[in-house]
Amino acid sequence: MLPPLFLAGALVGVTSGAGKLVPGMTLHGSADPVRVTAVKTSTPEAPQSLAGALRRIPSSDAQVAVEKYTMRDGAPRYVAYVTGTRDSAPWRAGEEEPWDMKSNVELYQGRESASYEATLDALEAAGAEGGARVDVVAYSQGGMIAAHLAMESPYEVTMQLTAGSPQEPTIGDDQTLVQLRHTDDVVSALAGGGSAAGTGSGDSFTASRVGDPRAGVEDLKLQAHALETYIETAEMVDASPDPRAEALDAYWAELGEAVDVERTEFHAERTG
């Protein structure tokens, strides 16, 4: 019963054009006011794999985590981990939770959202200044936030790792985009197939598979879109001999050269 739903999602992305962010596209309007609070700090090691990075996306009260890496030369760089939709109930859209259906619709339609504003506030609170290198690991709604961080934020985003994003950005040759997509994920289908020619540097790639080949009641939970299912896909990428997948090892090694790592998790809520 679900294939027509996947097709409908793809048609929305293709016919509306909203699934592919064209060069120069920026968010418009104003976001609902938000309050961002640091709720947890830690000093982890750098991630060593794509699956390990996805596991760092917050899963509790926090919606954004920012890791500050102090490199050997003293220069700071950051990695932001951005979660997906936390409340998908339409009747609660616009209430306290910024990662909701209101923000989903706003971002997909090219408008400012409370979740995007909260992510910018979290980066600022973590010490990231304009021009700082900020890489992004994001899931679902977080993928739309990552796209705009790379295309219009004051930060230098050179690496995006997204899972199940409903949009694909258009980025430069000096930026790398690694996308995980499931062919049976209706949310990912909203990207409308993205760009046939690809986008980003030569190290950019999209890894796709059937996320949930088994028919059953789990289909009603959109298991193909679940973060844990995308982590399984990431583990396959980590084990792949494909040169583009192996090129990611250099990125993890680079992060591993940091002399200090500070992680701060942030909780955001609408205030009006």
C-alpha positions as CSV (number, residue, x, y, z in Angstrom):
1,M,0.0,0.0,0.0
2,L,3.0,2.4,0.5
3,P,4.6,2.6,-3.0
4,P,2.0,5.2,-4.2
5,L,2.9,7.3,-1.1
6,F,6.6,7.2,-2.1
7,L,5.7,8.2,-5.6
8,A,3.5,11.0,-4.4
9,G,6.4,12.3,-2.3
10,A,8.7,12.3,-5.2
11,L,6.1,14.0,-7.4
12,V,5.8,16.8,-4.8
13,G,9.5,17.3,-4.9
14,V,9.8,17.3,-8.7
15,T,6.7,19.4,-9.5
16,S,7.2,22.0,-6.7
17,G,10.9,22.2,-7.2
18,A,11.2,22.6,-3.5
19,G,13.3,19.4,-3.1
20,K,16.3,21.0,-4.9
21,L,17.8,24.2,-3.6
22,V,19.1,26.3,-6.5
23,P,22.1,28.5,-6.3
24,G,21.4,31.8,-4.5
25,M,18.3,30.5,-2.8
26,T,18.0,31.8,0.8
27,L,15.4,31.6,3.4
28,H,12.9,34.5,3.7
29,G,10.6,35.8,6.3
30,S,11.2,35.8,10.0
31,A,11.3,32.8,12.5
32,D,9.3,32.4,15.7
33,P,11.4,33.5,18.7
34,V,13.3,30.7,20.4
35,R,15.3,30.2,23.6
36,V,18.3,28.0,23.5
37,T,19.8,26.5,26.6
38,A,22.9,24.4,27.1
39,V,21.9,21.2,28.9
40,K,25.0,18.9,28.8
41,T,28.7,19.2,28.2
42,S,31.3,16.5,27.6
43,T,34.7,15.8,26.2
44,P,34.4,12.9,23.7
45,E,36.9,11.6,21.2
46,A,36.4,12.5,17.6
47,P,34.1,10.2,15.7
48,Q,35.9,7.5,13.6
49,S,33.1,6.6,11.1
50,L,30.0,7.8,9.4
51,A,27.8,5.5,11.6
52,G,29.6,6.8,14.7
53,A,28.9,10.4,13.6
54,L,25.2,9.7,13.1
55,R,25.0,8.2,16.5
56,R,26.1,11.6,17.9
57,I,22.9,13.3,16.8
58,P,21.0,14.1,20.0
59,S,18.3,11.7,21.0
60,S,17.1,13.1,24.3
61,D,15.9,16.6,25.3
62,A,18.6,18.3,23.2
63,Q,18.0,18.9,19.5
64,V,21.4,20.3,18.5
65,A,24.9,19.3,19.7
66,V,28.0,21.3,18.8
67,E,31.5,19.9,19.1
68,K,34.4,22.4,19.2
69,Y,37.7,20.9,17.9
70,T,40.9,22.7,18.9
71,M,43.5,21.7,16.3
72,R,47.2,21.5,16.8
73,D,47.8,25.0,15.5
74,G,45.3,26.3,18.0
75,A,42.6,27.0,15.4
76,P,39.1,26.1,16.3
77,R,36.6,24.2,14.1
78,Y,33.1,22.9,14.8
79,V,30.8,20.0,14.0
80,A,27.1,20.6,14.5
81,Y,24.8,17.6,14.9
82,V,21.2,18.4,14.1
83,T,18.2,16.2,14.8
84,G,15.1,15.5,12.8
85,T,11.4,16.2,13.6
86,R,10.6,15.7,17.2
87,D,6.9,16.3,17.1
88,S,5.0,15.4,13.9
89,A,1.5,16.1,15.2
90,P,-0.1,18.7,13.0
91,W,-2.4,20.0,15.8
92,R,0.7,20.9,17.9
93,A,2.5,22.7,15.1
94,G,3.8,26.1,16.3
95,E,3.8,25.2,20.0
96,E,6.9,24.9,22.2
97,E,8.9,22.3,20.2
98,P,10.8,24.0,17.3
99,W,11.5,20.7,15.5
100,D,7.9,20.2,14.5
101,M,5.7,20.2,11.4
102,K,5.5,24.0,11.2
103,S,9.3,24.2,10.8
104,N,9.2,21.3,8.3
105,V,6.7,23.2,6.1
106,E,8.5,26.5,6.5
107,L,11.9,25.1,5.6
108,Y,10.6,23.1,2.6
109,Q,8.8,26.2,1.3
110,G,12.0,28.3,1.7
111,R,11.0,30.3,4.9
112,E,12.8,30.9,8.1
113,S,12.0,28.4,10.8
114,A,12.4,28.3,14.6
115,S,14.6,25.2,14.3
116,Y,17.0,26.9,11.9
117,E,17.2,30.0,14.1
118,A,17.8,27.7,17.2
119,T,20.7,26.0,15.3
120,L,22.3,29.3,14.6
121,D,21.9,30.4,18.2
122,A,23.4,27.1,19.4
123,L,26.5,27.6,17.2
124,E,26.9,31.1,18.5
125,A,26.6,30.0,22.1
126,A,29.2,27.3,21.5
127,G,31.6,30.0,20.4
128,A,31.4,29.7,16.6
129,E,32.1,33.1,15.0
130,G,31.4,34.3,11.5
131,G,33.8,32.7,9.0
132,A,34.5,29.7,11.3
133,R,34.6,26.2,9.8
134,V,31.4,24.4,10.8
135,D,30.7,20.9,9.4
136,V,27.2,19.4,9.8
137,V,25.8,15.9,10.5
138,A,22.1,16.0,10.2
139,Y,19.0,13.8,9.9
140,S,15.6,14.4,8.3
141,Q,14.5,18.0,9.0
142,G,18.1,18.6,10.2
143,G,19.1,18.0,6.6
144,M,17.2,21.1,5.4
145,I,18.9,23.1,8.2
146,A,22.3,21.8,7.1
147,A,21.5,22.8,3.5
148,H,21.0,26.4,4.4
149,L,23.9,26.5,6.8
150,A,26.0,25.5,3.8
151,M,24.4,27.9,1.3
152,E,23.7,31.1,3.3
153,S,25.0,31.1,6.8
154,P,28.0,33.1,8.0
155,Y,30.0,29.9,8.5
156,E,32.3,28.0,6.2
157,V,30.6,24.6,5.8
158,T,33.0,22.3,3.9
159,M,31.4,18.9,4.9
160,Q,27.7,17.9,5.1
161,L,26.7,14.4,6.1
162,T,22.9,14.0,5.9
163,A,20.5,11.1,6.3
164,G,16.9,11.1,5.0
165,S,16.8,14.8,4.1
166,P,13.8,16.0,2.1
167,Q,16.0,18.5,0.2
168,E,19.3,18.7,-1.6
169,P,21.4,21.8,-1.6
170,T,23.5,23.2,-4.5
171,I,27.0,23.7,-3.1
172,G,30.4,24.6,-4.5
173,D,33.3,22.5,-5.6
174,D,35.1,23.2,-2.3
175,Q,32.2,21.7,-0.3
176,T,31.5,18.0,0.1
177,L,28.0,16.5,0.5
178,V,27.5,12.9,1.6
179,Q,23.8,11.9,1.4
180,L,22.2,8.7,2.7
181,R,18.8,8.0,1.0
182,H,16.4,5.1,1.2
183,T,14.4,4.4,-2.0
184,D,11.3,3.5,0.2
185,D,11.6,6.6,2.4
186,V,8.8,9.0,1.6
187,V,10.6,11.9,3.4
188,S,13.7,11.4,1.3
189,A,11.5,11.2,-1.8
190,L,10.5,14.8,-1.2
191,A,13.9,15.7,-2.6
192,G,12.6,14.7,-6.0
193,G,15.7,12.8,-6.9
194,G,18.0,15.8,-6.3
195,S,20.4,16.8,-9.0
196,A,21.1,14.3,-11.7
197,A,24.5,15.8,-12.2
198,G,25.3,15.8,-8.5
199,T,26.5,18.7,-6.4
200,G,29.6,19.6,-4.4
201,S,33.2,18.4,-4.7
202,G,34.4,15.2,-6.4
203,D,34.3,13.4,-3.0
204,S,30.5,14.0,-2.8
205,F,28.2,11.0,-3.2
206,T,24.8,9.6,-2.5
207,A,24.5,6.1,-1.0
208,S,21.0,4.6,-1.4
209,R,19.3,1.3,-0.8
210,V,15.9,-0.1,0.2
211,G,15.8,0.7,3.8
212,D,13.1,-1.7,4.9
213,P,12.6,-4.6,2.5
214,R,10.3,-6.5,4.8
215,A,6.6,-6.0,4.6
216,G,4.9,-5.6,8.0
217,V,3.3,-3.4,10.5
218,E,6.6,-1.5,10.9
219,D,5.9,0.1,7.5
220,L,3.2,2.2,9.3
221,K,5.9,3.6,11.5
222,L,7.9,4.6,8.4
223,Q,10.8,2.4,9.5
224,A,12.7,3.2,6.3
225,H,13.0,6.8,7.6
226,A,14.1,5.9,11.1
227,L,17.5,7.1,12.2
228,E,18.6,3.6,13.3
229,T,17.8,2.3,9.8
230,Y,20.1,5.0,8.3
231,I,22.8,4.1,10.8
232,E,22.7,0.6,9.4
233,T,23.2,2.1,5.9
234,A,26.1,4.2,7.3
235,E,27.7,1.0,8.6
236,M,27.5,-0.4,5.0
237,V,29.1,2.7,3.7
238,D,31.9,2.5,6.3
239,A,32.6,-1.1,5.2
240,S,32.5,-0.3,1.5
241,P,35.6,-0.4,-0.7
242,D,34.3,2.4,-2.9
243,P,37.0,5.1,-3.1
244,R,34.6,7.8,-2.2
245,A,33.6,6.0,1.0
246,E,37.2,5.4,1.8
247,A,37.9,9.1,1.3
248,L,35.9,9.8,4.3
249,D,38.5,8.0,6.4
250,A,40.8,11.0,5.8
251,Y,38.1,13.3,7.3
252,W,37.8,11.3,10.4
253,A,41.6,11.2,10.7
254,E,41.7,14.9,10.4
255,L,39.2,15.4,13.2
256,G,41.2,12.9,15.3
257,E,44.2,15.3,15.2
258,A,42.4,17.7,17.5
259,V,44.1,18.3,20.8
260,D,40.9,19.1,22.6
261,V,37.2,18.3,21.9
262,E,34.3,20.1,23.7
263,R,30.8,18.9,23.1
264,T,27.7,21.0,24.2
265,E,24.2,19.8,23.8
266,F,21.4,22.4,23.5
267,H,17.7,22.3,24.1
268,A,15.5,24.8,22.2
269,E,11.9,25.9,22.7
270,R,9.7,28.5,21.1
271,T,9.0,31.5,23.3
272,G,6.2,33.1,21.4
